[in-house]
């Protein structure tokens, strides 16, 4: 499952929980699944944040050298 699919599934879980139509046991399972998906999405974002920061820093260095 890619990031977008994980996010869509998380939205589905939230919607199901907010509807109040699931049993307590089902709500617990959905909550656990949502927690795991949210953690994975957060890790993906953190990883990519680091990559973007590196790219921006590299680009800043290139622009700075060219402006001198």
HTML snippet that shows the backbone in 3Dmol.js (N, CA, C, O; Angstrom):
<script src="https://3Dmol.org/build/3Dmol-min.js"></script>
<div id="view" style="width:600px;height:400px;position:relative"></div>
<script>
const pdb = `
ATOM      1  N   UNK A   1       0.855  -1.175   0.000  1.00  0.00           N
ATOM      2  CA  UNK A   1       0.000   0.000   0.000  1.00  0.00           C
ATOM      3  C   UNK A   1       0.904   1.241   0.000  1.00  0.00           C
ATOM      4  O   UNK A   1       1.787   1.368   0.848  1.00  0.00           O
ATOM      5  N   UNK A   2       0.679   2.156  -0.954  1.00  0.00           N
ATOM      6  CA  UNK A   2       1.488   3.365  -0.980  1.00  0.00           C
ATOM      7  C   UNK A   2       0.918   4.403   0.001  1.00  0.00           C
ATOM      8  O   UNK A   2      -0.107   4.169   0.641  1.00  0.00           O
ATOM      9  N   UNK A   3       1.597   5.545   0.107  1.00  0.00           N
ATOM     10  CA  UNK A   3       1.220   6.571   1.079  1.00  0.00           C
ATOM     11  C   UNK A   3      -0.219   7.033   0.874  1.00  0.00           C
ATOM     12  O   UNK A   3      -0.983   7.137   1.834  1.00  0.00           O
ATOM     13  N   UNK A   4      -0.590   7.311  -0.377  1.00  0.00           N
ATOM     14  CA  UNK A   4      -1.938   7.806  -0.665  1.00  0.00           C
ATOM     15  C   UNK A   4      -3.006   6.780  -0.287  1.00  0.00           C
ATOM     16  O   UNK A   4      -4.061   7.137   0.237  1.00  0.00           O
ATOM     17  N   UNK A   5      -2.726   5.513  -0.555  1.00  0.00           N
ATOM     18  CA  UNK A   5      -3.667   4.453  -0.189  1.00  0.00           C
ATOM     19  C   UNK A   5      -3.801   4.333   1.326  1.00  0.00           C
ATOM     20  O   UNK A   5      -4.895   4.119   1.848  1.00  0.00           O
ATOM     21  N   UNK A   6      -2.672   4.474   2.025  1.00  0.00           N
ATOM     22  CA  UNK A   6      -2.701   4.425   3.491  1.00  0.00           C
ATOM     23  C   UNK A   6      -3.543   5.574   4.038  1.00  0.00           C
ATOM     24  O   UNK A   6      -4.346   5.387   4.952  1.00  0.00           O
ATOM     25  N   UNK A   7      -3.352   6.753   3.476  1.00  0.00           N
ATOM     26  CA  UNK A   7      -4.109   7.918   3.917  1.00  0.00           C
ATOM     27  C   UNK A   7      -5.604   7.738   3.660  1.00  0.00           C
ATOM     28  O   UNK A   7      -6.432   8.102   4.495  1.00  0.00           O
ATOM     29  N   UNK A   8      -5.943   7.180   2.508  1.00  0.00           N
ATOM     30  CA  UNK A   8      -7.350   6.920   2.181  1.00  0.00           C
ATOM     31  C   UNK A   8      -7.947   5.924   3.165  1.00  0.00           C
ATOM     32  O   UNK A   8      -9.070   6.110   3.633  1.00  0.00           O
ATOM     33  N   UNK A   9      -7.205   4.870   3.482  1.00  0.00           N
ATOM     34  CA  UNK A   9      -7.688   3.867   4.435  1.00  0.00           C
ATOM     35  C   UNK A   9      -7.885   4.500   5.807  1.00  0.00           C
ATOM     36  O   UNK A   9      -8.860   4.203   6.497  1.00  0.00           O
ATOM     37  N   UNK A  10      -6.965   5.367   6.201  1.00  0.00           N
ATOM     38  CA  UNK A  10      -7.077   6.045   7.488  1.00  0.00           C
ATOM     39  C   UNK A  10      -8.340   6.908   7.525  1.00  0.00           C
ATOM     40  O   UNK A  10      -9.035   6.948   8.540  1.00  0.00           O
ATOM     41  N   UNK A  11      -8.634   7.594   6.429  1.00  0.00           N
ATOM     42  CA  UNK A  11      -9.856   8.403   6.347  1.00  0.00           C
ATOM     43  C   UNK A  11     -11.099   7.516   6.463  1.00  0.00           C
ATOM     44  O   UNK A  11     -12.078   7.895   7.107  1.00  0.00           O
ATOM     45  N   UNK A  12     -11.057   6.339   5.837  1.00  0.00           N
ATOM     46  CA  UNK A  12     -12.183   5.406   5.924  1.00  0.00           C
ATOM     47  C   UNK A  12     -12.396   4.953   7.365  1.00  0.00           C
ATOM     48  O   UNK A  12     -13.528   4.867   7.842  1.00  0.00           O
ATOM     49  N   UNK A  13     -11.294   4.665   8.048  1.00  0.00           N
ATOM     50  CA  UNK A  13     -11.371   4.214   9.439  1.00  0.00           C
ATOM     51  C   UNK A  13     -11.978   5.305  10.311  1.00  0.00           C
ATOM     52  O   UNK A  13     -12.865   5.036  11.121  1.00  0.00           O
ATOM     53  N   UNK A  14     -11.506   6.526  10.147  1.00  0.00           N
ATOM     54  CA  UNK A  14     -12.033   7.644  10.934  1.00  0.00           C
ATOM     55  C   UNK A  14     -13.531   7.803  10.684  1.00  0.00           C
ATOM     56  O   UNK A  14     -14.315   7.997  11.613  1.00  0.00           O
ATOM     57  N   UNK A  15     -13.905   7.718   9.429  1.00  0.00           N
ATOM     58  CA  UNK A  15     -15.319   7.848   9.064  1.00  0.00           C
ATOM     59  C   UNK A  15     -16.159   6.761   9.731  1.00  0.00           C
ATOM     60  O   UNK A  15     -17.239   7.038  10.252  1.00  0.00           O
ATOM     61  N   UNK A  16     -15.664   5.532   9.712  1.00  0.00           N
ATOM     62  CA  UNK A  16     -16.386   4.420  10.345  1.00  0.00           C
ATOM     63  C   UNK A  16     -16.517   4.643  11.843  1.00  0.00           C
ATOM     64  O   UNK A  16     -17.579   4.415  12.422  1.00  0.00           O
ATOM     65  N   UNK A  17     -15.435   5.090  12.468  1.00  0.00           N
ATOM     66  CA  UNK A  17     -15.468   5.315  13.915  1.00  0.00           C
ATOM     67  C   UNK A  17     -16.405   6.462  14.268  1.00  0.00           C
ATOM     68  O   UNK A  17     -17.129   6.394  15.262  1.00  0.00           O
ATOM     69  N   UNK A  18     -16.391   7.509  13.460  1.00  0.00           N
ATOM     70  CA  UNK A  18     -17.247   8.657  13.734  1.00  0.00           C
ATOM     71  C   UNK A  18     -18.729   8.347  13.515  1.00  0.00           C
ATOM     72  O   UNK A  18     -19.596   8.975  14.123  1.00  0.00           O
ATOM     73  N   UNK A  19     -19.011   7.381  12.651  1.00  0.00           N
ATOM     74  CA  UNK A  19     -20.405   7.042  12.367  1.00  0.00           C
ATOM     75  C   UNK A  19     -21.105   6.433  13.585  1.00  0.00           C
ATOM     76  O   UNK A  19     -22.322   6.533  13.735  1.00  0.00           O
ATOM     77  N   UNK A  20     -20.309   5.803  14.444  1.00  0.00           N
ATOM     78  CA  UNK A  20     -20.870   5.173  15.629  1.00  0.00           C
ATOM     79  C   UNK A  20     -21.646   3.900  15.343  1.00  0.00           C
ATOM     80  O   UNK A  20     -22.376   3.408  16.204  1.00  0.00           O
ATOM     81  N   UNK A  21     -21.495   3.368  14.146  1.00  0.00           N
ATOM     82  CA  UNK A  21     -22.256   2.189  13.746  1.00  0.00           C
ATOM     83  C   UNK A  21     -21.524   0.871  13.975  1.00  0.00           C
ATOM     84  O   UNK A  21     -22.073  -0.192  13.684  1.00  0.00           O
ATOM     85  N   UNK A  22     -20.313   0.917  14.482  1.00  0.00           N
ATOM     86  CA  UNK A  22     -19.579  -0.333  14.681  1.00  0.00           C
ATOM     87  C   UNK A  22     -19.632  -0.732  16.157  1.00  0.00           C
ATOM     88  O   UNK A  22     -19.817   0.097  17.048  1.00  0.00           O
ATOM     89  N   UNK A  23     -19.463  -2.022  16.373  1.00  0.00           N
ATOM     90  CA  UNK A  23     -19.466  -2.532  17.742  1.00  0.00           C
ATOM     91  C   UNK A  23     -18.194  -2.078  18.460  1.00  0.00           C
ATOM     92  O   UNK A  23     -17.248  -1.591  17.841  1.00  0.00           O
ATOM     93  N   UNK A  24     -18.201  -2.249  19.769  1.00  0.00           N
ATOM     94  CA  UNK A  24     -17.037  -1.863  20.561  1.00  0.00           C
ATOM     95  C   UNK A  24     -15.795  -2.624  20.111  1.00  0.00           C
ATOM     96  O   UNK A  24     -14.728  -2.033  19.942  1.00  0.00           O
ATOM     97  N   UNK A  25     -15.932  -3.939  19.916  1.00  0.00           N
ATOM     98  CA  UNK A  25     -14.795  -4.756  19.485  1.00  0.00           C
ATOM     99  C   UNK A  25     -14.289  -4.317  18.115  1.00  0.00           C
ATOM    100  O   UNK A  25     -13.082  -4.226  17.888  1.00  0.00           O
ATOM    101  N   UNK A  26     -15.215  -4.048  17.213  1.00  0.00           N
ATOM    102  CA  UNK A  26     -14.832  -3.586  15.872  1.00  0.00           C
ATOM    103  C   UNK A  26     -14.148  -2.220  15.962  1.00  0.00           C
ATOM    104  O   UNK A  26     -13.173  -1.966  15.254  1.00  0.00           O
ATOM    105  N   UNK A  27     -14.654  -1.348  16.824  1.00  0.00           N
ATOM    106  CA  UNK A  27     -14.063  -0.017  16.999  1.00  0.00           C
ATOM    107  C   UNK A  27     -12.624  -0.129  17.508  1.00  0.00           C
ATOM    108  O   UNK A  27     -11.746   0.610  17.061  1.00  0.00           O
ATOM    109  N   UNK A  28     -12.388  -1.043  18.431  1.00  0.00           N
ATOM    110  CA  UNK A  28     -11.030  -1.245  18.962  1.00  0.00           C
ATOM    111  C   UNK A  28     -10.097  -1.715  17.847  1.00  0.00           C
ATOM    112  O   UNK A  28      -8.977  -1.220  17.726  1.00  0.00           O
ATOM    113  N   UNK A  29     -10.553  -2.667  17.034  1.00  0.00           N
ATOM    114  CA  UNK A  29      -9.729  -3.169  15.923  1.00  0.00           C
ATOM    115  C   UNK A  29      -9.452  -2.070  14.908  1.00  0.00           C
ATOM    116  O   UNK A  29      -8.329  -1.934  14.423  1.00  0.00           O
ATOM    117  N   UNK A  30     -10.477  -1.285  14.588  1.00  0.00           N
ATOM    118  CA  UNK A  30     -10.292  -0.179  13.653  1.00  0.00           C
ATOM    119  C   UNK A  30      -9.320   0.856  14.210  1.00  0.00           C
ATOM    120  O   UNK A  30      -8.466   1.373  13.490  1.00  0.00           O
ATOM    121  N   UNK A  31      -9.460   1.152  15.496  1.00  0.00           N
ATOM    122  CA  UNK A  31      -8.567   2.118  16.139  1.00  0.00           C
ATOM    123  C   UNK A  31      -7.117   1.645  16.078  1.00  0.00           C
ATOM    124  O   UNK A  31      -6.217   2.426  15.767  1.00  0.00           O
ATOM    125  N   UNK A  32      -6.893   0.370  16.374  1.00  0.00           N
ATOM    126  CA  UNK A  32      -5.540  -0.189  16.318  1.00  0.00           C
ATOM    127  C   UNK A  32      -4.980  -0.126  14.896  1.00  0.00           C
ATOM    128  O   UNK A  32      -3.820   0.234  14.698  1.00  0.00           O
ATOM    129  N   UNK A  33      -5.804  -0.476  13.914  1.00  0.00           N
ATOM    130  CA  UNK A  33      -5.366  -0.402  12.519  1.00  0.00           C
ATOM    131  C   UNK A  33      -5.032   1.040  12.147  1.00  0.00           C
ATOM    132  O   UNK A  33      -4.012   1.305  11.509  1.00  0.00           O
ATOM    133  N   UNK A  34      -5.884   1.955  12.543  1.00  0.00           N
ATOM    134  CA  UNK A  34      -5.648   3.373  12.254  1.00  0.00           C
ATOM    135  C   UNK A  34      -4.386   3.881  12.907  1.00  0.00           C
ATOM    136  O   UNK A  34      -3.634   4.645  12.302  1.00  0.00           O
ATOM    137  N   UNK A  35      -4.145   3.464  14.136  1.00  0.00           N
ATOM    138  CA  UNK A  35      -2.929   3.871  14.852  1.00  0.00           C
ATOM    139  C   UNK A  35      -1.694   3.397  14.108  1.00  0.00           C
ATOM    140  O   UNK A  35      -0.732   4.150  13.957  1.00  0.00           O
ATOM    141  N   UNK A  36      -1.712   2.161  13.644  1.00  0.00           N
ATOM    142  CA  UNK A  36      -0.570   1.602  12.911  1.00  0.00           C
ATOM    143  C   UNK A  36      -0.354   2.333  11.584  1.00  0.00           C
ATOM    144  O   UNK A  36       0.780   2.630  11.207  1.00  0.00           O
ATOM    145  N   UNK A  37      -1.440   2.616  10.888  1.00  0.00           N
ATOM    146  CA  UNK A  37      -1.327   3.331   9.611  1.00  0.00           C
ATOM    147  C   UNK A  37      -0.800   4.744   9.846  1.00  0.00           C
ATOM    148  O   UNK A  37       0.069   5.211   9.110  1.00  0.00           O
ATOM    149  N   UNK A  38      -1.319   5.425  10.863  1.00  0.00           N
ATOM    150  CA  UNK A  38      -0.873   6.785  11.171  1.00  0.00           C
ATOM    151  C   UNK A  38       0.617   6.805  11.502  1.00  0.00           C
ATOM    152  O   UNK A  38       1.336   7.714  11.086  1.00  0.00           O
ATOM    153  N   UNK A  39       1.074   5.816  12.241  1.00  0.00           N
ATOM    154  CA  UNK A  39       2.496   5.728  12.592  1.00  0.00           C
ATOM    155  C   UNK A  39       3.342   5.548  11.334  1.00  0.00           C
ATOM    156  O   UNK A  39       4.368   6.208  11.173  1.00  0.00           O
ATOM    157  N   UNK A  40       2.915   4.660  10.450  1.00  0.00           N
ATOM    158  CA  UNK A  40       3.641   4.423   9.201  1.00  0.00           C
ATOM    159  C   UNK A  40       3.678   5.685   8.344  1.00  0.00           C
ATOM    160  O   UNK A  40       4.723   6.031   7.793  1.00  0.00           O
ATOM    161  N   UNK A  41       2.545   6.371   8.229  1.00  0.00           N
ATOM    162  CA  UNK A  41       2.489   7.609   7.437  1.00  0.00           C
ATOM    163  C   UNK A  41       3.416   8.667   8.031  1.00  0.00           C
ATOM    164  O   UNK A  41       4.103   9.380   7.299  1.00  0.00           O
ATOM    165  N   UNK A  42       3.431   8.764   9.330  1.00  0.00           N
ATOM    166  CA  UNK A  42       4.303   9.729  10.002  1.00  0.00           C
ATOM    167  C   UNK A  42       5.777   9.424   9.726  1.00  0.00           C
ATOM    168  O   UNK A  42       6.576  10.333   9.502  1.00  0.00           O
ATOM    169  N   UNK A  43       6.125   8.142   9.745  1.00  0.00           N
ATOM    170  CA  UNK A  43       7.500   7.738   9.452  1.00  0.00           C
ATOM    171  C   UNK A  43       7.873   8.070   8.002  1.00  0.00           C
ATOM    172  O   UNK A  43       8.987   8.515   7.727  1.00  0.00           O
ATOM    173  N   UNK A  44       6.935   7.851   7.084  1.00  0.00           N
ATOM    174  CA  UNK A  44       7.177   8.175   5.673  1.00  0.00           C
ATOM    175  C   UNK A  44       7.407   9.675   5.519  1.00  0.00           C
ATOM    176  O   UNK A  44       8.325  10.095   4.815  1.00  0.00           O
ATOM    177  N   UNK A  45       6.577  10.479   6.176  1.00  0.00           N
ATOM    178  CA  UNK A  45       6.727  11.932   6.097  1.00  0.00           C
ATOM    179  C   UNK A  45       8.044  12.389   6.702  1.00  0.00           C
ATOM    180  O   UNK A  45       8.715  13.254   6.138  1.00  0.00           O
ATOM    181  N   UNK A  46       8.423  11.821   7.840  1.00  0.00           N
ATOM    182  CA  UNK A  46       9.689  12.184   8.475  1.00  0.00           C
ATOM    183  C   UNK A  46      10.873  11.860   7.571  1.00  0.00           C
ATOM    184  O   UNK A  46      11.800  12.661   7.446  1.00  0.00           O
ATOM    185  N   UNK A  47      10.844  10.696   6.944  1.00  0.00           N
ATOM    186  CA  UNK A  47      11.912  10.291   6.029  1.00  0.00           C
ATOM    187  C   UNK A  47      12.015  11.251   4.856  1.00  0.00           C
ATOM    188  O   UNK A  47      13.109  11.684   4.491  1.00  0.00           O
ATOM    189  N   UNK A  48      10.877  11.580   4.270  1.00  0.00           N
ATOM    190  CA  UNK A  48      10.885  12.467   3.118  1.00  0.00           C
ATOM    191  C   UNK A  48      11.214  13.903   3.505  1.00  0.00           C
ATOM    192  O   UNK A  48      11.781  14.643   2.700  1.00  0.00           O
ATOM    193  N   UNK A  49      10.871  14.305   4.711  1.00  0.00           N
ATOM    194  CA  UNK A  49      11.230  15.639   5.186  1.00  0.00           C
ATOM    195  C   UNK A  49      12.747  15.774   5.202  1.00  0.00           C
ATOM    196  O   UNK A  49      13.293  16.806   4.812  1.00  0.00           O
ATOM    197  N   UNK A  50      13.417  14.727   5.654  1.00  0.00           N
ATOM    198  CA  UNK A  50      14.881  14.736   5.671  1.00  0.00           C
ATOM    199  C   UNK A  50      15.450  14.843   4.269  1.00  0.00           C
ATOM    200  O   UNK A  50      16.410  15.581   4.048  1.00  0.00           O
ATOM    201  N   UNK A  51      14.877  14.123   3.323  1.00  0.00           N
ATOM    202  CA  UNK A  51      15.346  14.170   1.941  1.00  0.00           C
ATOM    203  C   UNK A  51      15.134  15.552   1.348  1.00  0.00           C
ATOM    204  O   UNK A  51      16.013  16.084   0.670  1.00  0.00           O
ATOM    205  N   UNK A  52      13.963  16.137   1.604  1.00  0.00           N
ATOM    206  CA  UNK A  52      13.667  17.473   1.072  1.00  0.00           C
ATOM    207  C   UNK A  52      14.612  18.502   1.682  1.00  0.00           C
ATOM    208  O   UNK A  52      15.098  19.388   0.980  1.00  0.00           O
ATOM    209  N   UNK A  53      14.872  18.394   2.963  1.00  0.00           N
ATOM    210  CA  UNK A  53      15.803  19.316   3.621  1.00  0.00           C
ATOM    211  C   UNK A  53      17.186  19.222   2.993  1.00  0.00           C
ATOM    212  O   UNK A  53      17.833  20.243   2.760  1.00  0.00           O
ATOM    213  N   UNK A  54      17.645  18.003   2.719  1.00  0.00           N
ATOM    214  CA  UNK A  54      18.943  17.818   2.074  1.00  0.00           C
ATOM    215  C   UNK A  54      18.962  18.457   0.690  1.00  0.00           C
ATOM    216  O   UNK A  54      19.929  19.130   0.330  1.00  0.00           O
ATOM    217  N   UNK A  55      17.905  18.252  -0.085  1.00  0.00           N
ATOM    218  CA  UNK A  55      17.840  18.811  -1.432  1.00  0.00           C
ATOM    219  C   UNK A  55      17.823  20.337  -1.402  1.00  0.00           C
ATOM    220  O   UNK A  55      18.494  20.976  -2.212  1.00  0.00           O
ATOM    221  N   UNK A  56      17.067  20.927  -0.483  1.00  0.00           N
ATOM    222  CA  UNK A  56      17.006  22.385  -0.381  1.00  0.00           C
ATOM    223  C   UNK A  56      18.365  22.936   0.032  1.00  0.00           C
ATOM    224  O   UNK A  56      18.810  23.950  -0.507  1.00  0.00           O
ATOM    225  N   UNK A  57      19.020  22.288   0.970  1.00  0.00           N
ATOM    226  CA  UNK A  57      20.349  22.721   1.400  1.00  0.00           C
ATOM    227  C   UNK A  57      21.328  22.660   0.239  1.00  0.00           C
ATOM    228  O   UNK A  57      22.121  23.580   0.036  1.00  0.00           O
ATOM    229  N   UNK A  58      21.270  21.573  -0.521  1.00  0.00           N
ATOM    230  CA  UNK A  58      22.136  21.421  -1.696  1.00  0.00           C
ATOM    231  C   UNK A  58      21.837  22.512  -2.720  1.00  0.00           C
ATOM    232  O   UNK A  58      22.758  23.109  -3.277  1.00  0.00           O
ATOM    233  N   UNK A  59      20.572  22.771  -2.967  1.00  0.00           N
ATOM    234  CA  UNK A  59      20.169  23.796  -3.925  1.00  0.00           C
ATOM    235  C   UNK A  59      20.615  25.175  -3.448  1.00  0.00           C
ATOM    236  O   UNK A  59      21.077  25.983  -4.254  1.00  0.00           O
ATOM    237  N   UNK A  60      20.486  25.455  -2.165  1.00  0.00           N
ATOM    238  CA  UNK A  60      20.933  26.739  -1.618  1.00  0.00           C
ATOM    239  C   UNK A  60      22.424  26.937  -1.871  1.00  0.00           C
ATOM    240  O   UNK A  60      22.862  28.033  -2.220  1.00  0.00           O
ATOM    241  N   UNK A  61      23.196  25.874  -1.694  1.00  0.00           N
ATOM    242  CA  UNK A  61      24.643  25.948  -1.938  1.00  0.00           C
ATOM    243  C   UNK A  61      24.947  26.225  -3.396  1.00  0.00           C
ATOM    244  O   UNK A  61      25.855  26.999  -3.699  1.00  0.00           O
ATOM    245  N   UNK A  62      24.213  25.616  -4.296  1.00  0.00           N
ATOM    246  CA  UNK A  62      24.428  25.813  -5.742  1.00  0.00           C
ATOM    247  C   UNK A  62      24.077  27.254  -6.105  1.00  0.00           C
ATOM    248  O   UNK A  62      24.840  27.918  -6.807  1.00  0.00           O
ATOM    249  N   UNK A  63      22.945  27.737  -5.640  1.00  0.00           N
ATOM    250  CA  UNK A  63      22.510  29.104  -5.943  1.00  0.00           C
ATOM    251  C   UNK A  63      23.506  30.106  -5.372  1.00  0.00           C
ATOM    252  O   UNK A  63      23.850  31.089  -6.029  1.00  0.00           O
ATOM    253  N   UNK A  64      23.955  29.865  -4.185  1.00  0.00           N
ATOM    254  CA  UNK A  64      24.909  30.772  -3.529  1.00  0.00           C
ATOM    255  C   UNK A  64      26.203  30.850  -4.329  1.00  0.00           C
ATOM    256  O   UNK A  64      26.743  31.940  -4.516  1.00  0.00           O
ATOM    257  N   UNK A  65      26.712  29.711  -4.807  1.00  0.00           N
ATOM    258  CA  UNK A  65      27.958  29.693  -5.603  1.00  0.00           C
ATOM    259  C   UNK A  65      27.777  30.426  -6.918  1.00  0.00           C
ATOM    260  O   UNK A  65      28.684  31.122  -7.374  1.00  0.00           O
ATOM    261  N   UNK A  66      26.609  30.275  -7.531  1.00  0.00           N
ATOM    262  CA  UNK A  66      26.364  30.897  -8.823  1.00  0.00           C
ATOM    263  C   UNK A  66      26.200  32.405  -8.699  1.00  0.00           C
ATOM    264  O   UNK A  66      26.477  33.128  -9.656  1.00  0.00           O
ATOM    265  N   UNK A  67      25.762  32.893  -7.559  1.00  0.00           N
ATOM    266  CA  UNK A  67      25.527  34.322  -7.366  1.00  0.00           C
ATOM    267  C   UNK A  67      26.824  35.068  -7.070  1.00  0.00           C
ATOM    268  O   UNK A  67      26.853  36.295  -7.165  1.00  0.00           O
ATOM    269  N   UNK A  68      27.880  34.372  -6.720  1.00  0.00           N
ATOM    270  CA  UNK A  68      29.161  35.029  -6.386  1.00  0.00           C
ATOM    271  C   UNK A  68      29.911  35.425  -7.623  1.00  0.00           C
ATOM    272  O   UNK A  68      31.002  35.987  -7.530  1.00  0.00           O
TER     273      UNK A  68
END
`;
const viewer = $3Dmol.createViewer("view");
viewer.addModel(pdb, "pdb");
viewer.setStyle({}, {cartoon: {color: "spectrum"}});
viewer.zoomTo();
viewer.render();
</script>
